[in-house]
Amino acid sequence: MSTGVVSASLANTKLIGLASKLQLAGIWVSRYGLVVVLLLIGVLKFTPEEATGIQPLVAHSPFMSWMYAVLGVQAVSNVIGIIEIVTAALIALRPVSPRLSFAGSVAAIITFLLTVSFLLSTPGAAQLRYGFPLLGDAGQFLIKDLVLLGASLWTAAESLLAMQQHP
C-alpha cells in the first residue's frame, strides 16, 4: 500500500470519527435542547406577562380560541404551560422509556404544529411584500417553531425505532 493510500485512509477514518462524534452531539443537543426549550417556555406560561403575551396568538387560532370561552387568560396559559412541562419531561425520559419519549415527542409535534399555524392565523405575523413573505413581530417570534417541529419529528422517529428494537 502506498503512502498516499494510507494517508487517505487515515484521513477518511478521522473524518468518519469526527462525523460520528458530531452526530452524537447533535442527537443529545436536539433532544435535550428541545426538552429545555419546552420546560422554560412552559414555566413562563405561569406568569401574567406570558399569559397576556400569548393571548393574541391563541385568540386568533381556529384550533385554540375556544379555550377563552371556557377559561380565563391566565388559566389558558397555565394549561398550555402544564402541557409543555409534561411534554418536556416525557421526551427527557428516552433513556428509561422510548415509549414515553415517543408520546412526549408526539405531544411536541402537535404543540409546534399549532404554534406554526399561528403564522397563518395571527394578523400581521406574516405579510406578503415584494412577492415574498415578510415576518412581523409575532412571526419573528414564531418562526423558530419550525426548527422545534423538526426536532420533535426526529425525536418521535428515533424513539419509535428504539421501541421496535427493544420492545
GIURZI-V926653 format. One record per pair of residues at least 24 apart in sequence whose ideal C-beta (glycine too) atoms are under 8 Angstrom apart, sorted by sequence separation. I is the first residue (numbers start at 1). GAP is how many residues later the second one is. If there is no record, write none. Layout:
# GIURZI-V926653
I_GAP / I_GAP
This chain:
# GIURZI-V926653
83_24 / 87_24 / 118_24 / 119_24 / 51_25 / 48_26 / 51_26 / 54_26 / 116_26 / 50_27 / 51_27 / 84_27 / 115_27 / 83_28 / 116_29 / 115_30 / 116_30 / 46_31 / 45_32 / 46_32 / 45_33 / 112_33 / 116_33 / 112_34 / 45_35 / 46_35 / 45_36 / 112_36 / 113_36 / 44_37 / 112_37 / 42_38 / 43_38 / 42_39 / 45_39 / 42_40 / 108_40 / 109_40 / 112_40 / 42_41 / 111_41 / 42_42 / 43_42 / 41_43 / 42_43 / 108_43 / 109_43 / 108_44 / 109_44 / 39_45 / 42_45 / 38_46 / 39_46 / 42_46 / 38_47 / 105_47 / 108_47 / 109_47 / 105_48 / 108_48 / 38_49 / 39_49 / 38_50 / 39_50 / 64_50 / 105_50 / 106_50 / 63_51 / 104_51 / 105_51 / 36_52 / 35_53 / 38_53 / 61_53 / 34_54 / 35_54 / 63_54 / 101_54 / 102_54 / 105_54 / 62_55 / 35_56 / 61_56 / 34_57 / 35_57 / 61_57 / 102_57 / 57_58 / 60_58 / 101_58 / 102_58 / 62_59 / 31_60 / 32_60 / 61_60 / 99_60 / 31_61 / 57_61 / 60_61 / 61_61 / 94_61 / 98_61 / 101_61 / 102_61 / 60_62 / 98_62 / 31_63 / 60_63 / 91_64 / 94_64 / 98_64 / 99_64 / 57_65 / 94_65 / 98_65 / 56_66 / 94_68 / 98_68 / 38_70 / 38_73 / 34_74 / 57_81 / 56_82 / 57_85 / 37_111 / 34_114 / 34_117 / 33_118 / 34_118 / 31_120 / 30_121 / 34_121 / 30_124 / 31_124 / 30_125 / 31_127 / 27_131
